[in-house]
Amino acid sequence: MALADPQSIKINGTTTSLPRTSTGRQESVYTSADGTIKLTLSTAESRRKRQVVRVDVNKIAASVLNPSQNEEQSMSCYLVFDRPKVGYSNTEAKQVYDGFIEALQASSSVMVTKLLGSES
């Protein structure tokens, strides 16, 4: 079952609408009108259940090799739930997620800031 259409995301204070652009059996894709932001939610099952929510963002920026020229740059940020098919309920997985997000957001997201600064 797909999420509501459209979804939205707030990046750097700007909220962007993401209408659904694709649905599959266990995947939905939501893309901004200009194509620069894509939200993907998917589930894959084999011996384990793997659920992913992923944001891909593209922008035009100066070329590293030739700063007088612009080129497309991209980045991704995603969260993966990787669990056995049995043994962890949705409620338990959500509890782990809640603790994970709380740790990431603690003290104004200092852990993420340090990680992005290559600290571990």
PyMOL commands that set and color helices and strands:
alter all, ss='L'
color gray80, all
select helices_A, chain A and resi 90-116
alter helices_A, ss='H'
color red, helices_A
select strands_A, chain A and resi 7-11+14-18+20-23+27-31+37-45+48-62+70-84
alter strands_A, ss='S'
color yellow, strands_A
deselect
rebuild
show_as cartoon
